[in-house]
Amino acid sequence: MANILLGVTGGIAVYKSVDIVSRLVKLGHNVNVCMTRAATEFVTPLTFQSISKNNVVCDMFRRTENVDIEHISLAQKADLILIAPATANIIGKLACGIADDFLTTTVMASEAKVFIAPAMNTKMYNNIAYKDNEKILKNRGFEFIDPVSGRLACGDIGSGKLQSPEVIVDIINMHLNKKRILENKNILITAGPTREPIDPVNYISNYSSGKMGYALAQKAVELGANVKLISGPTNLEIPNNVEFISVVTTSDMEKEVRNHFGNSDLLIMAAAPIDLKTANYSEHKIKKTDKMIFEFVKHNDILLGLKNIKEKQIVVGFAAETRQIEEYAIDKLNRKGLDYIIANDVSNSDIGFNSDDNEVKIFDKNGNCEKISKQSKINLAEKIFLKIIDEMKL
């Protein structure tokens, strides 16, 4: 059981916070709720008090029977602080170090991990001032549970909708329960696209951004693993504390995967290596006036090539498809001898290659399937590891 302080700020999504409290209490956690004055305009403190079985704090200067200074007492008591929903206002205050109410004062006085679940109008969420404040807090170690896209209370459609209570509680519970559960495990992750040169100037590639693979690498490090990240060309910041291996072509990636596979406990092939290469590479730049007829040949299939040398390793593949997603994913799972395959629809721009979000179905070799609803790729990475750890007993 953990002591959780839930900060509730003013927005229509406050009603979802009641469900968050209920779920946390059912898991055995002790929840204290702090509401801003604006939050009380949407849901009464009595509602949260009835669910949490604890007094709800709304007033910085209310009378208290305790001799303790209450915001200091709660700050010291909290194992974790969750702010959900978090408005642009509260995030701006925290970024600037403003402590003018009970919630901001308590956060500033606490050394507990702080999770922030934003909820706001999509234009506010995309405003440069908000993005700067979010970046400041992330650099200070605050964790963000990203909102999802959808129809907002104002009628706009876009990002800014509070993440579902189920996902929020799963993330919180995962954090509270994890004790470097991947410690001493060697995890090999591939990410990004590969490039195949046509001539010294031009190449063929695909739209993979590498975001899913990098999120998996970051999350694996947080869970205590020794991580090697083999990445094709991307514009992403390399996660801290990973051994980074840069590659360009599919052959380069295959070579590095084979070099490190034997010492790995888990391989997650999140990269999208291009399947084709030109059969007639030109030593000189091809000009517009040149005859341009290209012949392509297939690359070796990296995962298929590991099937016969796999020993103790758990192998996870990705199936980025545009049609017949389940059928193709299951075929790849069986044909390549995988333990899991993670399928997603890259034809959907909301969860495609360059999106920050993803929605997947995870198939295992026993024929089971689990759908994970749309959420940020970093949150999804945590869910993927949770499933692998739980079912494969890593």
C-alpha positions in Angstrom: 0.0 0.0 0.0 1.2 3.5 -0.9 0.3 6.9 0.3 -0.8 8.9 -2.8 -1.7 12.5 -2.9 -4.1 13.3 -5.7 -4.2 16.9 -6.8 -7.4 17.9 -8.6 -7.5 21.1 -10.6 -10.3 22.9 -12.3 -11.6 21.4 -15.6 -14.5 19.4 -16.9 -12.4 16.2 -16.6 -12.6 16.4 -12.8 -15.3 13.8 -12.8 -12.8 11.2 -14.1 -10.7 11.9 -11.0 -13.4 10.3 -8.9 -12.9 7.1 -10.8 -9.1 7.4 -10.4 -9.5 7.6 -6.6 -11.9 4.7 -6.6 -9.5 2.5 -8.6 -6.5 3.4 -6.4 -8.4 2.7 -3.2 -9.6 -0.7 -4.5 -5.9 -1.5 -5.2 -5.2 -0.9 -1.5 -3.6 2.5 -1.6 -4.3 5.3 0.8 -5.4 8.4 -1.1 -5.5 12.0 0.1 -7.2 14.5 -2.2 -6.3 18.1 -2.6 -8.6 20.2 -4.7 -8.0 23.7 -6.0 -10.9 26.1 -5.6 -11.7 25.9 -9.3 -12.0 22.1 -9.1 -14.7 22.4 -6.4 -16.9 24.2 -9.0 -17.2 20.9 -10.9 -17.3 18.2 -8.2 -17.8 18.7 -4.4 -15.1 17.7 -1.9 -17.7 15.5 -0.2 -17.6 13.2 -3.3 -13.9 12.6 -3.0 -14.1 12.3 0.8 -16.7 9.6 0.5 -14.6 7.6 -1.9 -11.2 8.1 -0.3 -12.4 7.9 3.3 -10.0 10.8 4.0 -10.6 14.5 4.6 -10.3 16.6 1.4 -8.1 19.7 1.5 -9.2 22.7 -0.4 -8.2 25.7 1.7 -4.7 26.7 2.4 -5.7 28.4 5.6 -8.5 26.3 6.9 -8.6 25.4 10.6 -7.2 22.0 11.4 -7.2 19.9 14.6 -3.7 18.8 13.8 -0.8 20.9 15.1 1.2 19.8 12.0 1.5 22.3 9.2 -0.8 20.4 6.9 0.8 20.9 3.5 4.2 19.9 5.0 2.6 16.9 6.7 1.0 15.6 3.5 4.2 16.4 1.5 6.2 14.2 3.8 3.6 11.5 4.0 3.2 11.1 0.2 5.0 8.3 -1.6 3.7 9.7 -4.9 1.9 12.8 -6.1 -0.6 12.6 -9.0 -2.2 15.7 -10.5 -5.2 14.7 -12.6 -6.6 16.6 -14.3 -3.7 19.1 -14.5 -4.6 22.4 -16.2 -2.3 24.6 -18.1 -2.5 27.0 -15.2 -1.2 24.6 -12.6 1.6 23.3 -14.9 2.7 26.9 -15.5 2.8 27.6 -11.8 4.8 24.6 -11.0 7.3 25.4 -13.9 7.7 28.9 -12.5 8.0 27.8 -8.9 4.9 29.6 -7.8 3.4 28.3 -4.5 0.2 30.2 -3.8 -2.2 27.5 -2.9 -2.3 24.2 -1.0 -1.5 22.0 -4.0 1.5 24.0 -5.4 2.9 24.5 -1.9 2.6 20.8 -1.1 4.3 19.8 -4.4 7.2 22.2 -3.7 7.6 20.8 -0.2 7.6 17.2 -1.3 10.4 14.9 -2.5 8.0 12.4 -3.9 7.7 11.5 -7.5 5.2 13.7 -9.3 3.0 12.5 -12.1 1.0 15.0 -14.2 -2.0 14.1 -16.4 -2.8 17.2 -18.4 -6.3 18.1 -19.7 -7.0 21.2 -21.7 -8.1 22.7 -25.0 -6.1 21.4 -27.9 -4.9 24.9 -28.8 -3.7 25.4 -25.3 -2.0 22.0 -25.3 -0.1 22.9 -28.5 0.7 26.5 -27.3 4.5 27.1 -27.2 4.2 28.5 -23.7 2.6 25.3 -22.4 5.2 23.2 -24.3 8.0 25.2 -22.7 6.6 24.7 -19.2 6.1 20.9 -19.8 9.8 20.7 -21.0 11.0 22.5 -17.8 9.1 20.1 -15.6 10.2 17.0 -17.5 13.8 18.2 -17.1 13.2 18.4 -13.3 12.0 14.8 -13.2 8.2 15.2 -13.4 6.5 12.4 -15.3 3.7 13.3 -17.8 0.9 11.0 -18.6 0.1 12.3 -22.0 -3.5 13.2 -23.0 -5.3 11.5 -25.9 -7.0 12.9 -29.0 -10.7 13.2 -29.2 -13.7 15.5 -29.0 -13.2 18.0 -26.2 -15.8 19.7 -24.0 -15.4 22.9 -26.0 -16.3 21.0 -29.2 -12.8 21.0 -30.7 -11.3 17.8 -31.8 -7.6 17.1 -31.1 -5.1 16.3 -28.3 -5.8 17.5 -24.8 -8.4 15.0 -23.5 -7.5 13.5 -20.1 -6.0 10.0 -20.4 -8.5 7.3 -19.2 -8.5 6.5 -15.5 -7.7 2.9 -16.3 -4.4 3.9 -18.1 -3.5 6.5 -15.5 -4.0 4.0 -12.6 -2.0 1.3 -14.5 0.9 3.7 -14.9 0.8 4.7 -11.3 0.5 1.2 -10.0 3.3 0.0 -12.3 5.6 2.8 -10.9 4.8 1.9 -7.3 5.3 -1.8 -7.9 8.4 -1.8 -10.1 11.6 -2.4 -8.3 14.0 -2.4 -11.2 12.3 -5.5 -12.4 14.6 -5.8 -15.4 17.7 -5.4 -13.4 20.7 -7.4 -14.8 18.7 -8.3 -17.9 20.3 -7.6 -21.3 17.8 -6.1 -23.7 18.5 -5.5 -27.4 16.2 -3.1 -29.2 16.1 -1.9 -32.8 14.5 1.3 -33.9 14.0 3.6 -36.9 14.2 3.1 -40.6 17.1 1.9 -42.7 18.3 3.5 -46.0 19.5 1.7 -49.1 21.6 3.8 -51.5 20.7 4.0 -55.2 23.7 6.2 -56.0 26.1 8.4 -53.9 23.3 11.0 -53.5 20.0 9.2 -53.4 18.5 6.4 -51.4 15.2 4.6 -50.7 13.8 4.4 -47.2 10.4 4.5 -45.3 8.5 6.8 -42.9 9.6 5.2 -39.6 10.5 7.8 -37.0 12.0 5.5 -34.5 9.8 6.9 -31.7 8.5 3.5 -30.6 11.9 1.9 -30.4 13.4 4.8 -28.5 10.5 4.8 -26.0 11.1 1.1 -25.4 14.8 1.8 -24.8 14.1 4.6 -22.4 11.5 2.6 -20.4 13.8 -0.5 -20.3 16.5 1.6 -18.7 14.1 3.0 -16.1 13.2 -0.6 -15.3 16.9 -1.4 -14.6 17.9 -3.2 -17.8 21.2 -3.1 -19.6 20.0 -1.8 -23.0 21.6 -1.8 -26.4 19.8 0.3 -29.0 20.5 -0.4 -32.6 19.1 2.5 -34.6 18.8 3.6 -38.2 18.9 7.3 -39.1 16.5 9.4 -36.9 16.2 12.9 -35.5 15.6 11.7 -32.0 17.5 12.4 -28.9 19.4 9.3 -27.7 18.0 8.0 -24.4 20.2 8.2 -21.4 22.2 5.2 -20.2 21.8 3.1 -23.4 24.6 1.6 -25.5 23.8 3.2 -28.8 24.7 1.6 -32.1 24.1 3.6 -35.2 23.5 1.8 -38.5 22.3 2.9 -42.0 21.5 0.0 -44.2 19.5 -3.2 -43.5 22.7 -5.2 -43.8 24.3 -3.0 -41.2 21.4 -3.6 -38.8 21.4 -7.4 -39.5 25.1 -7.6 -38.7 24.8 -5.7 -35.4 21.7 -7.7 -34.3 23.5 -10.9 -34.9 26.6 -9.6 -33.1 24.6 -8.9 -29.9 21.8 -11.4 -30.0 23.7 -14.2 -28.3 24.2 -12.1 -25.1 20.7 -10.8 -25.0 17.8 -12.0 -22.8 15.2 -10.1 -24.9 15.2 -8.8 -28.4 12.5 -6.3 -29.5 12.7 -5.6 -33.2 10.9 -2.3 -33.3 12.8 -1.0 -36.3 11.3 -0.9 -39.8 14.3 -2.0 -42.0 13.6 -1.6 -45.6 13.1 -5.0 -47.4 14.6 -4.1 -50.8 17.9 -2.9 -52.2 18.9 -2.0 -55.7 20.6 -4.6 -57.7 22.4 -2.1 -59.8 23.9 0.6 -57.5 25.3 3.5 -59.6 28.8 4.7 -58.6 27.9 8.2 -59.9 24.9 10.4 -59.3 22.0 9.4 -61.6 21.0 12.4 -63.8 17.6 13.2 -65.1 18.8 12.5 -68.6 19.9 9.0 -67.6 17.8 5.9 -68.3 16.2 5.1 -64.9 15.1 1.6 -64.7 15.7 0.1 -61.3 15.9 -3.6 -60.4 15.5 -4.4 -56.7 16.3 -7.5 -54.8 15.1 -8.6 -51.3 17.2 -8.3 -48.2 17.7 -11.1 -45.8 14.8 -11.2 -43.2 16.6 -10.3 -39.9 14.1 -12.0 -37.6 13.6 -15.1 -39.8 17.4 -15.5 -39.8 17.4 -15.7 -36.0 14.8 -18.5 -35.8 17.3 -21.3 -36.0 20.0 -19.8 -33.7 17.5 -18.6 -31.0 18.2 -20.3 -27.6 17.0 -18.7 -24.3 16.1 -15.4 -25.8 12.6 -13.9 -25.9 12.0 -12.4 -29.3 9.4 -9.7 -30.0 8.6 -8.4 -33.5 6.4 -5.6 -34.8 4.0 -5.8 -37.7 3.3 -2.4 -39.1 0.5 -3.0 -41.6 -2.0 -1.1 -43.6 -4.5 -4.0 -44.2 -5.4 -7.5 -43.0 -3.4 -6.5 -39.8 -4.3 -9.5 -37.6 -3.8 -12.0 -40.4 -0.4 -10.7 -41.4 0.7 -10.3 -37.8 -0.1 -13.9 -36.9 1.6 -15.2 -40.0 4.8 -13.4 -39.1 4.6 -14.6 -35.5 4.4 -18.2 -36.6 6.7 -18.1 -39.6 9.5 -16.3 -37.8 9.2 -18.3 -34.6 8.5 -15.3 -32.4 7.3 -15.2 -28.8 5.2 -12.0 -29.4 4.3 -9.8 -32.2 2.9 -6.3 -31.8 0.6 -5.2 -34.6 -0.4 -1.7 -35.4 -2.2 0.1 -38.3 0.2 2.6 -39.8 -2.4 3.8 -42.3 -4.0 5.6 -39.4 -2.1 8.9 -39.1 -3.1 9.3 -35.5 -1.0 6.2 -34.6 1.3 6.0 -37.6 5.0 6.2 -38.0 5.5 9.8 -37.0 2.8 10.0 -34.3 3.6 10.3 -30.6 0.8 7.9 -29.9 0.1 4.3 -30.8 -2.5 1.7 -30.4 -1.6 -2.0 -30.8 -2.6 -5.6 -30.5 -0.1 -8.0 -28.9 -0.3 -11.6 -30.1 1.7 -14.3 -28.3 2.8 -17.8 -29.6 0.0 -19.4 -27.6 -2.7 -17.7 -29.7 -3.7 -15.0 -27.1 -4.3 -11.4 -28.1 -4.4 -8.3 -26.0 -5.5 -4.9 -27.3 -3.8 -1.8 -25.8 -5.8 1.3 -26.5 -4.4 4.5 -27.9 -1.8 6.2 -25.7 1.6 7.8 -25.8 4.4 5.6 -27.0 6.3 6.0 -23.8 3.2 4.8 -21.8 2.7 2.0 -24.3 6.3 0.9 -23.8 5.7 0.4 -20.1 2.6 -1.7 -20.9 4.6 -3.9 -23.3 7.2 -4.6 -20.7 4.6 -5.3 -18.1 3.0 -7.9 -20.3 6.3 -9.6 -21.2 7.5 -9.6 -17.6 4.3 -11.0 -16.3 3.7 -13.7 -18.8 7.2 -14.8 -19.7 8.6 -14.6 -16.2 11.7 -12.7 -17.2 
